[in-house]
């Protein structure tokens, strides 16, 4: 399968495959964010998810895919550091602000930084029309965040801290998107990168989550957390794996922008699952996000 995937790089079929992978990643990333923010402490949810996908990836990394080339070990080390920092910042942001406020800010800052990073790292450029699409998408995302801030935010005392953490998290989204794209292109077999990435990435957060659970006065039942972790691990494979493959097949910047339609899915999940309010203004702002993504795709 890896040979077939590699054969699509730089082709129209590869471009179409990257488009579908990026949109699939968008939906699944919104599901993943809701799983982490749900009724459990976000640190515990993240620890359960990471432990699950790390354990699930280990047999594939150790016994199925080819082992990484020697030059990949420093790359994996940097990837690990970036992702740990991202997850810590994400969890902190979720503990300080509402999902519907934090998530759009994170996803809005991420693609802008990613497009800039892809220019310097991969010499990718956007057309004028594509930059207009980015502007429309960001207007929708930050407009959604502003609306949520005004009408839905309940944690007013910690809101500014939450927004600052959200912007910083968005920067690390850009860092991991561009550096993961560099990593998956640096190895001959993309599935080697994916398997080892998930195994290594699952190491850091479970001990943190366990220590936090031990210190709680009222410890939640680990059973539902484990179920959430397994489901979240499967979603993570599909979501993060899809966008990483998309960045190998086509432009990193385009994949990053298309993935940020996840904000639309996140708002729908917030409405349908988390019982958060969605009105005509939010629907209009979500339409702007989708329109911006379409302009980026057509403009390319």
JOKA-V820126 format. One record per pair of residues at least 12 apart in sequence whose C-alpha atoms are under 10 Angstrom apart, sorted by the first residue. I is the first residue (numbers start at 0). J is the second residue. D is the distance in Angstrom with one decimal. If there is no record, write none. Layout:
# JOKA-V820126
i,j,d
I,J,D
I,J,D
This chain:
# JOKA-V820126
i,j,d
0,188,9.8
0,190,9.3
1,187,9.0
1,188,6.2
1,189,6.8
1,190,7.0
1,191,9.5
2,187,9.5
2,188,8.1
2,189,9.6
4,16,9.6
4,188,9.5
4,189,8.7
4,244,8.8
4,247,9.3
4,248,7.9
5,187,8.9
5,188,8.3
5,189,8.3
5,244,9.9
5,247,8.5
5,248,7.6
6,248,9.2
7,247,9.6
7,248,6.7
7,249,9.2
8,245,9.7
8,246,9.9
8,247,7.1
8,248,4.6
8,249,6.8
9,247,9.2
9,248,6.5
9,249,6.5
9,250,9.2
10,248,8.3
10,249,8.5
11,248,9.9
11,249,9.4
12,248,9.3
13,245,8.4
13,247,9.3
13,248,5.5
13,249,6.7
14,245,8.3
14,246,10.0
14,248,6.7
14,249,5.6
14,250,8.4
14,254,9.9
15,245,9.5
15,248,9.3
15,249,9.0
16,241,9.9
16,244,9.2
16,245,7.3
16,248,7.7
16,249,8.8
17,241,8.3
17,242,7.9
17,243,9.4
17,244,7.3
17,245,4.2
17,246,7.3
17,247,8.4
17,248,6.0
17,249,6.1
17,250,8.6
17,251,9.7
17,253,9.1
17,254,7.1
17,257,9.9
18,242,9.4
18,245,7.2
18,246,9.9
18,248,9.6
18,249,8.6
18,253,8.5
18,254,7.0
18,257,7.6
18,258,9.2
18,296,8.4
19,241,8.9
19,242,9.6
19,245,8.4
19,254,9.6
19,257,9.5
20,237,9.2
20,238,8.5
20,239,9.9
20,240,8.9
20,241,5.1
20,242,6.1
20,243,8.9
20,244,7.5
20,245,5.8
20,246,9.4
20,248,9.9
20,254,8.4
20,257,9.6
20,258,8.9
21,238,8.5
21,239,9.5
21,240,9.9
21,241,6.5
21,242,5.3
21,243,8.8
21,244,8.8
21,245,6.2
21,246,8.7
21,253,8.7
21,254,5.5
21,255,7.6
21,256,8.7
21,257,6.0
21,258,5.2
21,259,8.9
21,260,9.3
21,261,9.7
22,238,9.4
22,241,8.9
22,242,8.6
22,245,9.8
22,254,8.5
22,255,9.9
22,256,9.8
22,257,6.3
22,258,5.8
22,259,8.6
22,260,7.4
22,261,8.0
22,292,9.9
23,237,8.1
23,238,6.9
23,239,9.9
23,241,7.1
23,242,8.3
23,257,9.7
23,258,8.0
23,260,9.9
23,261,9.1
24,234,9.2
24,235,9.1
24,236,9.8
24,237,7.0
24,238,4.2
24,239,6.6
24,240,8.0
24,241,5.7
24,242,5.8
24,243,9.3
24,245,9.3
24,254,9.4
24,255,9.9
24,257,9.0
24,258,6.2
24,259,9.1
24,260,9.4
24,261,7.8
25,238,7.3
25,239,9.5
25,241,9.4
25,242,8.5
25,254,9.7
25,255,9.3
25,256,9.7
25,257,7.3
25,258,4.4
25,259,6.2
25,260,5.8
25,261,4.1
25,262,7.9
25,263,8.9
25,264,7.6
25,265,9.1
26,234,10.0
26,238,8.0
26,258,8.1
26,259,9.2
26,260,7.7
26,261,5.3
26,262,8.6
26,263,8.5
26,264,5.7
26,265,7.8
26,268,9.8
27,231,9.7
27,233,10.0
27,234,6.2
27,235,7.7
27,236,9.6
27,237,7.3
27,238,5.2
27,239,8.7
27,241,9.5
27,258,9.7
27,261,7.8
27,264,8.6
27,265,9.5
28,234,7.8
28,235,7.6
28,237,9.0
28,238,5.7
28,239,7.7
28,242,9.8
28,258,8.3
28,259,9.1
28,260,9.8
28,261,6.4
28,262,9.1
28,264,8.8
28,265,8.4
29,102,8.8
29,234,10.0
29,238,9.2
29,258,9.7
29,259,9.3
29,260,9.1
29,261,5.3
29,262,6.9
29,263,8.4
29,264,5.9
29,265,4.7
29,266,8.5
29,267,9.3
29,268,7.6
29,269,9.5
30,231,8.4
30,234,7.7
30,235,9.4
30,238,9.2
30,261,8.8
30,264,7.9
30,265,7.1
30,268,7.3
30,269,9.8
31,45,9.7
31,48,9.4
31,230,9.2
31,231,6.2
31,232,8.8
31,233,9.7
31,234,6.5
31,235,6.8
31,238,8.1
31,239,9.9
31,265,9.4
32,45,9.8
32,89,9.5
32,93,9.7
32,98,8.3
32,102,7.8
32,231,9.3
32,261,9.6
32,265,7.8
32,268,9.8
33,98,7.7
33,99,9.7
33,102,9.4
33,231,9.8
33,265,7.3
33,266,9.9
33,268,7.3
33,269,7.6
33,272,8.8
33,273,8.2
34,48,9.1
34,227,7.2
34,228,8.8
34,230,8.9
34,231,6.8
34,234,9.7
35,47,9.6
35,48,8.4
35,89,9.5
35,90,8.3
35,93,8.6
35,98,9.6
35,227,8.8
35,228,9.3
35,231,8.3
36,89,9.9
36,90,8.5
36,93,6.6
36,94,8.6
36,97,8.7
36,98,6.6
36,102,9.9
36,273,9.6
37,98,8.9
37,227,9.7
37,269,9.8
37,272,9.3
37,273,7.6
38,273,9.0
39,219,8.1
39,223,9.2
39,224,7.7
39,227,9.5
40,90,8.9
40,93,9.1
40,94,8.0
40,208,9.3
40,211,9.6
40,212,9.3
40,219,9.2
40,224,9.8
41,89,8.8
41,90,5.7
41,91,8.4
41,92,9.6
41,93,6.9
41,94,7.2
41,208,9.1
42,86,9.0
42,87,8.3
42,89,9.4
42,90,6.0
42,91,8.4
42,93,9.3
42,94,8.8
42,204,7.9
42,205,8.9
42,207,7.8
42,208,5.6
42,209,9.2
42,211,7.8
42,212,9.0
43,90,9.5
43,204,8.7
43,205,8.0
43,206,9.9
43,207,8.3
43,208,4.8
43,209,7.4
43,210,9.6
43,211,7.5
43,212,7.1
43,219,9.5
43,221,9.4
43,224,7.5
43,225,9.8
43,228,9.2
44,90,9.5
44,204,9.7
44,205,9.4
44,208,8.0
44,223,9.9
44,224,6.5
44,225,8.7
44,227,7.2
44,228,6.7
44,231,8.7
45,86,8.0
45,87,9.5
45,89,9.8
45,90,7.9
45,201,9.7
45,204,6.8
45,205,7.7
45,207,9.6
45,208,7.6
45,224,9.6
45,227,9.5
45,228,7.7
45,231,8.7
45,232,9.6
46,86,10.0
46,201,8.2
46,202,9.1
46,203,8.2
46,204,4.8
46,205,4.1
46,206,7.4
46,207,7.2
46,208,5.1
46,209,7.6
46,224,9.2
46,225,9.7
46,228,7.8
47,201,9.4
47,204,8.3
47,205,6.4
47,206,9.9
47,208,7.7
47,209,9.1
47,221,9.2
47,223,10.0
47,224,6.4
47,225,6.0
47,226,8.6
47,227,7.2
47,228,4.4
47,229,7.6
47,230,9.8
47,231,8.3
47,232,8.4
48,201,8.1
48,204,9.0
48,205,8.4
48,224,8.6
48,225,8.0
48,226,9.1
48,227,7.0
48,228,3.8
48,229,6.3
48,230,7.7
48,231,5.3
48,232,5.1
48,233,8.8
48,234,9.3
48,235,8.2
49,197,8.3
49,198,8.9
49,199,9.7
49,200,7.2
49,201,4.4
49,202,7.3
49,203,8.2
49,204,6.6
49,205,6.6
49,228,7.3
49,229,9.0
49,231,8.4
49,232,6.7
49,235,8.9
50,197,9.7
50,198,8.9
50,200,9.0
50,201,5.3
50,202,7.0
50,203,8.8
50,204,7.7
50,205,5.8
50,206,9.2
50,208,10.0
50,225,9.3
50,228,7.4
50,229,8.6
50,232,8.1
51,197,9.8
51,198,9.6
51,201,7.6
51,205,9.3
51,225,8.1
51,226,9.5
51,227,9.4
51,228,5.7
51,229,5.3
51,230,8.5
51,231,8.0
51,232,5.4
51,233,8.4
51,235,9.9
52,194,9.7
52,197,6.4
52,198,7.1
52,199,9.8
52,200,8.7
52,201,6.5
52,202,9.9
52,228,8.1
52,229,7.3
52,230,9.3
52,231,8.1
52,232,4.5
52,233,6.9
52,234,9.2
52,235,7.5
52,236,7.3
53,194,8.9
53,195,9.0
53,196,8.7
53,197,5.4
53,198,4.1
53,199,6.8
53,200,6.8
53,201,4.3
53,202,6.9
53,205,9.9
53,232,8.2
54,197,8.7
54,198,6.7
54,199,9.7
54,201,7.6
54,202,9.3
54,229,9.9
54,232,9.4
55,194,9.2
55,197,8.5
55,198,7.8
55,201,9.7
55,229,9.0
55,232,8.1
55,233,8.8
55,236,9.6
56,193,8.6
56,194,5.5
56,195,7.3
56,196,8.6
56,197,5.9
56,198,5.2
56,199,9.0
56,200,10.0
56,201,9.0
56,232,9.6
56,236,8.9
57,194,7.2
57,195,7.5
57,196,9.8
57,197,8.0
57,198,5.3
57,199,8.7
57,201,9.7
58,194,8.8
58,195,9.9
58,198,9.0
59,190,9.2
59,191,8.7
59,193,9.6
59,194,6.1
59,195,8.3
59,198,9.0
60,190,8.8
60,191,6.8
60,192,8.7
60,193,8.4
60,194,4.9
60,195,5.3
60,196,8.8
60,197,8.8
60,198,7.2
60,199,9.7
61,191,9.7
61,194,8.7
61,195,8.3
61,198,9.4
63,190,9.7
63,191,8.9
63,194,9.2
64,188,8.1
64,189,9.5
64,190,6.7
64,191,5.5
64,192,9.1
64,193,9.6
64,194,7.6
64,195,9.1
65,187,9.3
65,188,7.5
65,189,10.0
65,190,8.5
65,191,6.1
65,192,9.5
65,194,9.9
66,186,9.9
66,188,9.3
66,191,6.6
66,192,9.1
66,194,9.8
66,195,8.6
67,185,9.9
67,186,7.1
67,187,8.7
67,188,8.6
67,191,6.4
67,192,7.3
67,195,8.1
68,185,9.2
68,186,7.0
68,187,8.5
68,188,9.9
68,191,9.5
69,186,9.9
70,185,8.5
70,186,8.8
71,182,7.6
71,183,9.6
71,185,7.4
71,186,7.2
71,192,8.6
74,178,8.5
74,179,8.9
74,181,8.7
74,182,6.4
74,183,9.7
74,185,8.8
75,178,9.9
75,179,9.1
75,182,7.7
75,192,8.6
75,195,8.2
75,196,7.1
75,199,8.0
75,200,9.2
76,196,9.8
76,199,9.0
76,200,9.9
77,175,9.4
77,178,8.4
77,179,9.6
77,182,9.7
78,174,9.1
78,175,6.9
78,176,9.8
78,178,6.9
78,179,6.8
78,181,10.0
78,182,8.1
78,196,8.0
78,199,9.4
78,200,8.4
79,175,9.3
79,196,8.0
79,197,9.8
79,199,7.1
79,200,6.0
79,201,9.4
79,202,9.3
79,203,8.8
80,175,9.6
80,200,9.1
80,203,9.7
81,171,6.9
81,172,8.9
81,174,7.1
81,175,6.2
81,176,10.0
81,178,8.8
81,179,9.7
82,171,7.8
82,172,8.5
82,174,8.9
82,175,6.5
82,176,9.9
82,179,9.8
82,200,7.3
82,203,9.6
83,171,9.8
83,200,7.7
83,201,9.6
83,202,9.5
83,203,7.0
83,204,7.7
84,168,8.4
84,171,7.5
84,172,10.0
84,175,10.0
85,167,8.6
85,168,5.8
85,169,8.4
85,170,8.7
85,171,5.5
85,172,6.9
85,173,10.0
85,174,9.1
85,175,8.2
86,168,8.2
86,171,9.2
86,172,9.7
86,203,9.8
86,204,8.3
87,164,9.9
87,168,8.8
87,204,8.6
88,161,9.7
88,163,10.0
88,164,6.2
88,165,7.6
88,166,9.7
88,167,7.4
88,168,5.7
88,169,9.4
88,171,8.8
89,101,8.8
89,102,9.1
89,105,8.5
89,161,9.6
89,164,7.5
89,165,7.1
89,167,9.0
89,168,6.0
89,169,9.0
89,171,9.6
89,172,9.8
90,164,9.4
90,165,9.9
90,168,9.6
91,160,9.3
91,161,7.7
91,164,7.2
91,165,8.9
91,168,9.6
92,105,9.4
92,157,9.6
92,158,9.3
92,160,7.7
92,161,4.9
92,162,7.4
92,163,8.3
92,164,5.4
92,165,5.9
92,166,9.5
92,167,9.5
92,168,8.2
93,161,7.4
93,164,9.1
93,165,8.7
94,154,9.5
94,157,9.2
94,161,8.0
95,154,7.0
95,155,9.1
95,156,8.7
95,157,5.5
95,158,6.6
95,159,8.9
95,160,6.9
95,161,5.0
95,162,8.7
95,164,8.9
95,165,9.9
96,148,9.5
96,152,7.4
96,153,7.9
96,154,5.8
96,155,8.1
96,156,9.3
96,157,6.8
96,158,5.8
96,159,8.8
96,160,8.3
96,161,5.2
96,162,7.7
96,164,9.6
96,165,9.2
97,147,8.8
97,148,8.8
97,151,8.2
97,152,6.2
97,153,7.3
97,154,7.1
97,155,9.8
97,158,8.7
97,161,8.6
98,147,9.6
98,152,9.2
98,265,8.8
98,266,9.3
98,269,8.0
98,273,9.5
98,275,9.8
99,143,8.5
99,144,7.2
99,146,9.6
99,147,6.4
99,148,8.5
99,151,8.0
99,152,8.2
99,262,9.0
99,265,7.7
99,266,6.8
99,268,9.8
99,269,7.0
99,270,9.6
99,273,9.9
99,275,8.3
99,276,9.9
100,141,9.4
100,143,7.9
100,144,5.1
100,145,7.7
100,146,8.5
100,147,5.6
100,148,6.0
100,149,9.6
100,151,8.1
100,152,7.0
100,158,9.1
100,161,8.8
100,162,8.0
100,165,9.0
100,266,10.0
101,144,7.5
101,147,9.3
101,148,9.2
101,152,9.8
101,158,9.3
101,161,6.8
101,162,6.5
101,163,9.5
101,164,8.5
101,165,5.7
101,166,8.8
101,168,9.7
102,140,9.4
102,144,8.1
102,162,9.8
102,165,7.5
102,166,10.0
102,168,9.8
102,169,9.4
102,261,9.4
102,262,7.2
102,265,7.9
102,266,9.3
103,137,9.5
103,139,9.3
103,140,5.6
103,141,6.7
103,142,9.0
103,143,6.9
103,144,5.6
103,145,9.3
103,147,9.3
103,165,8.7
103,166,9.9
103,169,9.6
103,259,8.8
103,260,10.0
103,261,8.9
103,262,5.9
103,263,9.1
103,265,8.5
103,266,9.0
104,137,9.5
104,140,7.1
104,141,6.3
104,142,9.6
104,143,8.8
104,144,6.2
104,145,9.1
104,161,9.8
104,162,7.3
104,163,9.4
104,164,9.5
104,165,5.8
104,166,6.3
104,167,9.7
104,168,8.9
104,169,7.3
104,262,9.4
105,140,9.5
105,141,9.7
105,144,9.7
105,162,8.7
105,163,9.8
105,164,8.6
105,165,4.9
105,166,5.7
105,167,7.8
105,168,5.9
105,169,4.3
105,170,8.1
105,171,9.2
105,172,7.8
105,173,9.9
105,259,9.6
105,262,9.6
106,137,9.2
106,140,7.7
106,141,9.3
106,165,8.7
106,166,8.9
106,168,8.8
106,169,6.2
106,170,9.6
106,172,8.0
106,173,9.5
106,255,9.5
106,256,9.3
106,258,8.8
106,259,5.9
106,260,8.8
106,261,8.0
106,262,7.0
107,133,9.8
107,136,8.1
107,137,5.8
107,138,8.8
107,139,8.8
107,140,5.6
107,141,6.5
107,142,10.0
107,143,9.9
107,144,9.1
107,165,9.6
107,166,8.5
107,169,7.2
107,170,9.9
107,256,9.1
107,259,7.2
107,260,9.8
107,262,8.5
107,288,9.8
108,137,8.1
108,140,9.1
108,141,8.9
108,165,8.5
108,166,6.3
108,167,8.6
108,168,8.5
108,169,5.0
108,170,6.7
108,171,9.6
108,172,8.4
108,173,8.1
108,259,9.8
109,165,9.9
109,166,8.3
109,167,9.3
109,168,8.0
109,169,4.3
109,170,5.8
109,171,7.5
109,172,5.3
109,173,4.9
109,174,8.5
109,175,9.8
109,176,8.7
109,255,7.9
109,256,8.6
109,259,8.3
110,133,8.3
110,136,9.7
110,137,8.8
110,169,8.1
110,170,9.0
110,172,8.1
110,173,6.5
110,176,9.0
110,251,9.8
110,252,7.2
110,253,8.8
110,254,9.0
110,255,5.4
110,256,5.3
110,257,8.8
110,258,8.5
110,259,7.2
111,130,9.9
111,133,7.7
111,134,9.2
111,137,8.3
111,169,9.1
111,170,9.0
111,173,7.9
111,252,8.6
111,255,8.8
111,256,8.0
112,169,8.0
112,170,6.4
112,171,9.0
112,172,8.5
112,173,5.4
112,174,8.0
112,176,9.7
112,177,9.4
112,252,9.3
112,255,9.7
113,169,9.4
113,170,8.3
113,171,9.5
113,172,7.9
113,173,4.4
113,174,7.1
113,175,9.0
113,176,6.9
113,177,6.3
113,178,9.8
113,251,7.8
113,252,6.1
113,253,9.4
113,254,9.7
113,255,6.8
113,256,8.4
114,130,9.8
114,133,9.4
114,173,8.2
114,176,9.9
114,177,8.8
114,250,9.6
114,251,7.5
114,252,4.6
114,253,7.8
114,254,9.6
114,255,7.6
114,256,8.1
115,173,9.0
115,177,9.7
115,252,8.1
116,173,7.4
116,174,7.8
116,176,9.2
116,177,6.6
116,178,9.2
116,251,9.3
116,252,8.4
117,173,9.2
117,174,9.9
117,176,9.2
117,177,6.3
117,178,9.3
117,180,9.2
117,181,9.7
117,250,8.3
117,251,6.3
117,252,6.0
117,253,9.7
117,255,9.8
118,177,9.9
118,251,9.3
118,252,8.2
120,177,7.8
120,178,8.9
120,180,9.9
120,181,8.2
120,251,10.0
121,177,8.9
121,180,9.5
121,181,8.5
121,250,8.7
121,251,8.3
121,252,9.6
122,250,10.0
123,250,7.1
123,251,8.0
123,252,7.5
123,253,9.6
124,250,9.2
124,252,8.5
124,253,9.9
124,299,9.9
125,250,9.9
125,252,8.3
125,253,8.6
125,295,8.6
125,298,8.5
125,299,7.4
126,295,8.7
126,298,6.7
126,299,6.8
127,295,9.6
127,298,7.9
127,299,9.6
128,294,7.0
128,295,7.0
128,296,9.5
128,297,8.4
128,298,5.1
128,299,8.0
129,253,9.0
129,256,10.0
129,291,8.5
129,292,8.8
129,293,9.2
129,294,6.2
129,295,4.3
129,296,7.4
129,297,7.9
129,298,5.0
129,299,6.5
130,291,9.3
130,294,8.8
130,295,7.2
130,298,8.7
131,291,7.6
131,294,7.5
131,295,7.7
131,298,8.9
132,256,9.2
132,287,9.5
132,288,8.9
132,289,9.6
132,290,7.5
132,291,4.2
132,292,6.3
132,293,7.4
132,294,4.7
132,295,4.9
132,296,8.4
132,297,9.2
132,298,8.0
133,253,9.6
133,256,7.2
133,257,9.7
133,288,9.0
133,290,9.7
133,291,5.9
133,292,7.3
133,293,9.8
133,294,8.1
133,295,6.6
134,287,9.9
134,288,9.5
134,291,7.2
134,292,9.9
134,294,10.0
134,295,9.7
135,284,9.8
135,286,10.0
135,287,6.2
135,288,6.7
135,289,9.0
135,290,7.3
135,291,4.8
135,292,8.3
135,294,8.6
135,295,9.5
136,256,8.3
136,257,9.5
136,259,8.4
136,260,8.4
136,284,9.1
136,285,8.9
136,286,9.1
136,287,6.0
136,288,4.2
136,289,7.0
136,290,7.0
136,291,4.2
136,292,6.4
136,293,9.3
136,294,9.0
136,295,9.1
137,256,9.5
137,259,9.3
137,287,8.6
137,288,7.1
137,291,7.9
137,292,9.9
138,284,8.0
138,285,9.9
138,287,7.3
138,288,7.6
138,291,8.9
139,262,9.4
139,263,9.6
139,281,9.0
139,282,9.9
139,283,8.3
139,284,4.8
139,285,6.2
139,286,7.6
139,287,4.9
139,288,4.9
139,289,8.5
139,290,9.1
139,291,8.2
140,259,8.7
140,260,9.0
140,262,7.1
140,263,8.7
140,284,7.2
140,285,7.5
140,287,8.1
140,288,6.3
140,289,9.9
141,284,9.0
141,288,9.7
142,280,9.6
142,281,8.6
142,283,9.9
142,284,6.5
142,285,9.1
142,287,9.4
142,288,9.7
143,262,8.9
143,263,9.5
143,266,9.1
143,280,8.6
143,281,6.3
143,282,9.2
143,283,9.2
143,284,5.9
143,285,7.4
143,287,9.8
143,288,9.4
144,162,9.7
144,262,9.9
144,281,9.6
144,284,9.7
146,280,8.3
146,281,7.5
146,284,9.2
147,276,9.4
147,277,9.6
147,281,8.5
148,162,9.8
150,276,9.4
151,275,8.2
151,276,7.8
151,277,9.9
172,255,9.5
173,252,9.7
173,255,8.3
176,239,9.6
176,242,8.5
176,243,7.8
176,246,8.4
176,251,7.8
176,252,9.1
176,254,9.4
176,255,7.3
177,243,9.5
177,246,8.5
177,251,6.9
177,252,8.4
177,255,9.0
179,192,9.0
179,193,9.6
179,196,9.2
179,239,9.9
179,242,9.7
179,243,6.8
179,244,9.9
179,246,8.5
179,247,9.5
179,251,9.9
180,242,9.0
180,243,6.2
180,244,8.3
180,245,8.8
180,246,5.5
180,247,6.3
180,248,9.8
180,250,9.5
180,251,6.9
181,243,9.7
181,246,8.8
181,247,8.4
181,251,9.4
182,196,9.6
182,243,9.3
182,247,9.4
183,196,9.6
183,243,7.1
183,244,7.8
183,246,8.3
183,247,6.6
184,243,9.5
184,244,9.4
184,246,8.6
184,247,6.0
184,248,9.3
185,247,9.8
189,240,9.9
189,243,8.8
189,244,7.5
189,247,8.2
190,240,9.0
190,244,8.9
192,240,9.8
192,243,9.5
193,236,8.6
193,239,8.9
193,240,6.6
193,241,9.9
193,243,8.1
193,244,8.9
194,236,9.3
194,240,9.3
196,240,9.7
197,232,9.4
197,235,9.0
197,236,7.9
197,239,9.4
197,240,9.2
201,232,9.7
238,258,9.7
241,254,9.9
242,254,6.8
242,255,7.9
242,257,9.7
242,258,7.6
243,255,9.8
252,295,9.9
253,292,8.8
253,295,7.2
253,296,7.4
253,299,8.7
254,292,9.9
254,296,9.6
256,288,9.9
256,291,8.8
256,292,6.6
256,295,7.8
256,296,9.3
257,288,9.5
257,289,8.7
257,291,8.9
257,292,5.5
257,293,8.3
257,295,8.0
257,296,8.1
258,292,8.7
259,288,8.1
259,289,9.0
259,292,8.2
260,285,8.4
260,286,9.7
260,287,9.9
260,288,6.3
260,289,6.1
260,290,9.5
260,291,9.0
260,292,7.1
260,293,10.0
261,288,9.3
261,289,9.5
262,285,7.6
262,288,7.9
262,289,9.3
263,281,9.4
263,282,8.7
263,284,8.8
263,285,5.3
263,286,8.0
263,287,9.6
263,288,7.2
263,289,7.5
264,285,8.9
266,281,8.4
266,282,9.0
266,285,8.1
267,282,9.4
267,285,9.5
